[in-house]
């Protein structure tokens, strides 16, 4: 019985393409654009009473969790969050700092917007916002913390897809060489640490 289970698990992993093989499929959605402003002031991605207070968000799922959805056994590359006290039924998602839109990819219920940031000293990083119902920005657009990127699904809209999509999947990325596919094709800690920061740690260190 044990050997059968191992074979089944191995088969499920083999079904998933690798990051290296799948990245080319997503490259056309990426634009190589440089942000015009330095990202040196960070905010929560929701319109809450104070975007500098971490308790104004509610964490639903943590970074590094095991996932059996989509490709079985992949690692959660984000934190899933919602505003602790939403101002309205329709929850807007905002850029966390100055940057430029470098990718809008995937379809309904997985729609993703990625913002490229330049830090003081010239280092590049990315913030990625997934599970967006409506998107109001496009590639090449310069943004800041007041730019509304999209809105989240409502609970009712989420039910259409038979899952829980009425939250923000927030990634803080070291690089974007995979053009998005590492979000669902990360299967070990080496891959996780190569491309992603722990968003919870990043928020604590940078939102003050």
Secondary structure per residue as TSV (DSSP state, phi and psi in degrees):
chain	resnum	aa	ss	phi	psi
A	1	X	-	360.0	-42.7
A	2	X	H	-61.2	-41.7
A	3	X	H	-66.3	-33.5
A	4	X	H	-65.7	-43.2
A	5	X	H	-62.3	-43.1
A	6	X	H	-61.4	-43.0
A	7	X	H	-62.6	-40.0
A	8	X	H	-66.0	-42.2
A	9	X	H	-65.5	-41.4
A	10	X	H	-61.8	-41.9
A	11	X	H	-62.2	-39.3
A	12	X	H	-66.3	-34.1
A	13	X	H	-71.7	-37.6
A	14	X	H	-66.5	-23.9
A	15	X	T	-67.7	-26.7
A	16	X	S	-81.9	133.2
A	17	X	-	-69.3	164.3
A	18	X	-	-87.0	161.9
A	19	X	H	-58.8	-45.2
A	20	X	H	-60.8	-39.9
A	21	X	H	-78.0	-29.4
A	22	X	H	-92.0	-17.5
A	23	X	H	-62.3	-34.4
A	24	X	H	-61.3	-29.7
A	25	X	H	-66.0	-26.3
A	26	X	H	-103.3	-8.4
A	27	X	H	-60.1	-35.9
A	28	X	T	-60.3	-20.1
A	29	X	T	-86.1	-3.6
A	30	X	B	-99.4	138.9
A	31	X	-	-118.4	129.0
A	32	X	-	-85.1	89.1
A	33	X	-	-127.1	141.0
A	34	X	-	-95.4	133.1
A	35	X	-	-62.6	143.8
A	36	X	S	-83.5	-20.1
A	37	X	S	-126.2	152.0
A	38	X	B	-74.4	140.4
A	39	X	-	-90.4	98.3
A	40	X	-	-129.0	9.7
A	41	X	-	-144.4	113.1
A	42	X	-	-109.5	146.5
A	43	X	-	-135.9	160.3
A	44	X	-	-65.3	151.2
A	45	X	S	-85.3	16.2
A	46	X	B	-125.6	156.2
A	47	X	-	-82.1	88.2
A	48	X	-	-115.7	175.2
A	49	X	S	-58.7	-34.0
A	50	X	-	-148.6	113.0
A	51	X	T	-78.7	6.5
A	52	X	T	-108.5	2.4
A	53	X	-	-110.3	115.4
A	54	X	G	-65.0	-26.9
A	55	X	G	-71.0	-4.0
A	56	X	G	-82.5	1.3
A	57	X	E	-119.9	155.4
A	58	X	E	-116.8	123.6
A	59	X	E	-89.9	123.3
A	60	X	E	-96.5	-37.6
A	61	X	E	-146.8	141.2
A	62	X	-	-97.6	164.6
A	63	X	T	-65.1	136.9
A	64	X	T	87.9	0.5
A	65	X	-	-63.5	151.4
A	66	X	E	-75.9	138.0
A	67	X	E	-125.3	134.2
A	68	X	-	-110.7	2.2
A	69	X	S	-87.7	160.6
A	70	X	S	61.1	-98.3
A	71	X	S	-103.2	116.8
A	72	X	T	-57.5	129.5
A	73	X	T	90.3	3.6
A	74	X	E	-74.7	164.9
A	75	X	E	-100.7	139.3
A	76	X	-	-70.6	117.3
A	77	X	-	-93.6	10.0
A	78	X	S	-141.8	-177.4
A	79	X	E	-114.1	143.3
A	80	X	E	-96.3	126.9
A	81	X	E	-138.3	159.6
A	82	X	E	-140.7	160.4
A	83	X	E	-65.3	140.4
A	84	X	T	-65.2	-37.1
A	85	X	T	-133.8	86.3
A	86	X	-	-58.8	140.3
A	87	X	S	-78.2	-24.8
A	88	X	S	-152.4	168.6
A	89	X	S	-65.1	-37.7
A	90	X	S	-90.4	112.5
A	91	X	-	-95.5	117.0
A	92	X	E	-80.2	148.6
A	93	X	E	-115.6	129.2
A	94	X	E	-117.6	152.5
A	95	X	-	-61.7	145.5
A	96	X	S	-84.8	-16.7
A	97	X	S	-167.0	175.3
A	98	X	S	-61.8	144.4
A	99	X	E	177.0	-160.6
A	100	X	E	-139.4	143.4
A	101	X	E	-71.6	119.9
A	102	X	E	-111.3	-14.6
A	103	X	E	-158.7	135.2
A	104	X	E	-128.2	111.3
A	105	X	E	-141.2	172.8
A	106	X	S	68.4	170.1
A	107	X	-	-110.1	-166.9
A	108	X	T	-45.1	134.6
A	109	X	T	75.2	-13.8
A	110	X	T	-121.4	6.5
A	111	X	-	-50.9	133.8
A	112	X	E	-132.2	136.3
A	113	X	E	-117.2	132.8
A	114	X	E	-119.5	131.7
A	115	X	E	-111.2	129.4
A	116	X	E	-91.5	136.2
A	117	X	E	-124.7	145.6
A	118	X	E	-111.9	125.0
A	119	X	-	-91.4	165.1
A	120	X	T	-56.7	127.4
A	121	X	T	101.4	-9.0
A	122	X	S	96.9	-3.4
A	123	X	-	-67.0	142.6
A	124	X	E	-104.8	140.7
A	125	X	E	-148.9	175.4
A	126	X	E	-139.8	145.8
A	127	X	E	-115.4	138.4
A	128	X	E	-127.3	133.5
A	129	X	E	-123.9	114.9
A	130	X	E	-120.5	159.2
A	131	X	S	75.6	55.9
A	132	X	E	-106.8	129.4
A	133	X	E	-79.9	-44.4
A	134	X	E	-130.0	138.6
A	135	X	E	-118.0	132.3
A	136	X	-	-112.6	5.5
A	137	X	-	-125.3	170.3
A	138	X	-	-144.9	164.6
A	139	X	T	-55.1	138.3
A	140	X	T	89.3	-6.6
A	141	X	-	-80.3	126.5
A	142	X	E	-75.6	137.7
A	143	X	E	-133.7	164.9
A	144	X	-	-139.9	-173.1
A	145	X	T	-64.7	-13.6
A	146	X	T	-96.7	1.2
A	147	X	-	-82.5	122.3
A	148	X	E	-82.4	114.8
A	149	X	E	-81.2	-40.9
A	150	X	E	-170.5	-173.3
A	151	X	E	-132.9	160.6
A	152	X	E	-85.5	165.1
A	153	X	-	-68.7	146.9
A	154	X	-	-83.3	167.8
A	155	X	H	-58.7	-40.3
A	156	X	H	-65.6	-43.1
A	157	X	H	-66.6	-35.5
A	158	X	H	-63.9	-35.7
A	159	X	H	-61.1	-27.7
A	160	X	T	-56.4	-30.1
A	161	X	T	-101.7	5.4
A	162	X	T	67.6	24.4
A	163	X	S	-146.2	-172.9
A	164	X	-	-104.4	92.0
A	165	X	-	-112.7	5.8
A	166	X	S	-91.0	59.4
A	167	X	S	-155.3	168.8
A	168	X	E	-101.2	122.7
A	169	X	E	-87.8	105.5
A	170	X	E	-108.0	117.7
A	171	X	E	-108.0	141.1
A	172	X	E	-115.0	113.4
A	173	X	E	-109.3	140.2
A	174	X	S	-77.1	-35.4
A	175	X	-	-153.1	169.2
A	176	X	-	-133.5	36.5
A	177	X	T	-69.7	-15.7
A	178	X	T	-89.1	-9.9
A	179	X	T	59.8	20.9
A	180	X	T	121.4	-25.1
A	181	X	T	-71.8	-18.1
A	182	X	H	-64.5	-17.0
A	183	X	H	-61.1	-30.9
A	184	X	H	-121.6	1.9
A	185	X	H	-120.7	20.7
A	186	X	-	-91.4	117.9
A	187	X	-	-119.1	-4.3
A	188	X	S	-147.8	167.4
A	189	X	H	-68.5	-28.5
A	190	X	H	-62.9	-45.9
A	191	X	H	-65.3	-39.4
A	192	X	H	-63.1	-49.8
A	193	X	H	-73.9	-20.8
A	194	X	H	-68.5	-35.4
A	195	X	H	-116.9	-17.2
A	196	X	E	-126.7	143.0
A	197	X	E	-94.2	155.6
A	198	X	-	-72.8	113.1
A	199	X	H	-59.6	-34.5
A	200	X	H	-62.3	-44.4
A	201	X	H	-66.0	-42.5
A	202	X	H	-60.6	-44.0
A	203	X	H	-61.8	-43.7
A	204	X	H	-62.8	-36.6
A	205	X	H	-81.1	-26.5
A	206	X	H	-116.6	-16.0
A	207	X	-	-101.4	102.0
A	208	X	-	-138.0	360.0
